[in-house]
């Protein structure tokens, strides 16, 4: 276990307070900032600088851990670019963890399927031992997952048809909805340690894990020619 670690999560796609940065010493949070709303990850860099000053760390951390997705397209690009740059500048270890693994480590529940907000009408599905994917809400089969968590089923942005606000909803009966919308800093760190110690969690490079194509489209007439 590294003595000091910087943890960040820029995957949050909703209005809820799911994006965070934190400093940990021996796995315990010594400073943390939770951010919400659009552009949250773009405020990570000055926040990290302020936190390092408050903590009085004279040397950089030994490890940077970041959530790689699935999640916000822009949030992941901004947070992971910062994480990769800090790893390079500090010459320290960088570890990427999947959002589902971080949330399962937070809850200490290895079998939970994580349902996260994606674009309108779609959810990211992160089931243990499977590749993450994105599904339209209407294509979710009732009874597919007995235990679920994530910001699509819990919190201010939860979808009514998944959170039980409209009866059993599309998930069907006998589904346990755990009250966790986003991973904690300790959970993200724990997932990274699992990937390094025993391989029960997969480690990822500090690159966005995209499971849905971006909404931005190239112009119909093609890209502009390079300037002369």
N, C-alpha and C positions, 0 to 999 in steps of 0.2 A: 504494500500500500504506500503510495507516495505521501510525503509529509504535507505538501501543499498542492492544491489543485484548483483550477478555474473551471467552472461548469457553466454551460449556457444552453438555453432552449429557445430557439426562434421559430418553432414550428407552428405555434398557435395561430389559427385562422379566424377565430371569432373575436367578439368584443371582451370576452372574459379574460381575467388576469392569468394567462397561461404561459406567457413568455417570461423568462427569468435569467439572471446571471448571479453567480454566487462564488464566494471564496470558501474553500474548505481546508481545514487542517486535521490530518488524521481522520478524515471522514466526517468531521463535524463542521457545520456551517459557522463561519466567523463573521460573514457579512453577506447580505443578499438584497437584491432589488428585483421586484416583480413589476413587469410592465404590461400594458394592455393596449389594444386598439391598433389601428393602421400605423405602420412605420415604427413599431416598438423596437424591432431589431436594429433599426438605423440609429437608435440611441444607445446601443450597447457600448460602443467604443469609449465615449466620454464617461459613461458609468463605470466601466472597468478601471479606467484611469483613476477616478475618484475613490473607488473601493480599495485599490492597491495602496493609495496614499493613506486612507483611514486605517487600514490594517497594519501599516508600517512595514510591509514586506520590502526588505532591501534587495532581495534576490527574486528573480521570477519564479513562478511555480514550476514544479517538476512535470506536471501533466495538464493538458487542456482536454476537457471532455465536452462534446457537443452532440445534441440530438440532430440526426441527419434527415428525419422525416418518417413517414409522410406528413405533409402539412403545407403551410403557406408557401407558395412559390417564391414570392419576394422575401419573406422572412427567412427562409432557409438560405437563399443566396447571400443575403446580407450577413447573417450570423455565421455561416460557415466560411465565408470569405475572411471575416475577422478572425475566426478561430485558426484557420490555416495560416494566415499572416502572422499571428502571435506565435504559433508553433515554430515557424521558420525563424522569426526574429529572436525568440528566446532559446532556440535549439533544444526544445523539450519534446516530450512525447505527446502525440495527438491521437485521440481515440474518438471515433464516431459510434453512437449507439442508436438503434431504431427506437422510435417513439413508443411502440408497444412494449418493447423489452424494458424501457425505462419506467413505464407506468406499472408493468407487472412487478418490477423490482420494488417500486414504491409501495405497492399493496401487499407484497410478498405473496402473490397469488399467481402461480405459474400457468394456470389453465385459462385465465381470463382472455377474452377477445376484446380488442380495443376498437371502438367505433369513433372516428374523429370527423370533425366538420371538414368538408371539401367545398367545392363550388355548389351553387344552389341545386338542391335535389339529389345530391350525391354525397356519399360518405366514404372515407378511407377505412378499410377493414384490415386490421393487423392481428391475425390469429397466431397463436404460438406454433412454431415449427413450420410455418408456411410463408410464402412470399406475400408482402402487402399488396393490396389491390384497391381499386375504387369501384363502387357499385351504385347505380341509381337506387334510391330508397325503395321504389316499387319492385325491384328485382331481388330484394332480400327475402329469402325463404324462411317462413316461421319455423322456429325450432332449430335453426342452424347452429346457434351458439347458446349454451345454457347459462353462461356467466359473461356479462359484458360490462365495460366501463368506458370512459372517455367523454370528451365534451359534446359528442352528439347525443349522449344518453343522460348526461348530468350537467347541471350548471345553467347559467343564464341563457346560453345560446342553444341548449338542447332541443332537438327536433321533437315536437309533440308525439309523432307517431313512433318514435324510438324510446322516448323517456317514460312512457306509460301515462302521459297526460290525457290520452284519448282512449283509455281502457288498455287492453293488452297491446294494441297497435300491431305493426307489421312483424314484430319479433315473436308474437304469439304468447301463449301462457307459459307459466313455469320458468320464466327467465329471471335470473337474479341480476339486477342492475346495481353495481357497486358505486358508492358515492364518491367517485374520484374522476375529475375532469382532466387533470394534467399531472405529470410527474413532479415530485419534489426534487430539490437539488441532491438530497441524500440518495434518492432513488436512481437518479441519473448516474451518480458516482458509483452506486452499488452495481448497476448494470455493467459499467465499464470494468469494474474489478472482476466481475464474473467472467467477462470476455477474456481478461488477461490471466486469471488464475486457473480456471478449470475448463474454459471454452463452452460452458453451458449457454452463454449468450454470444452471438456473433459480433465481432468487431468490424466496423466499417471505416473506410477512409473518410476524411472530412470533405465530403462531396454530397450534394443534395440527392436524396433518394426520392425520385419522382415516380409516381405510379399513375399519373394522369397527365395528358399533354397540356402544355400551357394554353391559356385562353388567347394570348396574343398571336396574331396571324401575320405572315408577311404580306406586304401590299400586293393587291391584285396585279398591278403592272410590273411587279418585280422590284428588287432593290435598286436604289439609285446608283448610277455608275460612279466609280471612284473619281474624285476631283482631278482635274488635269494640272 
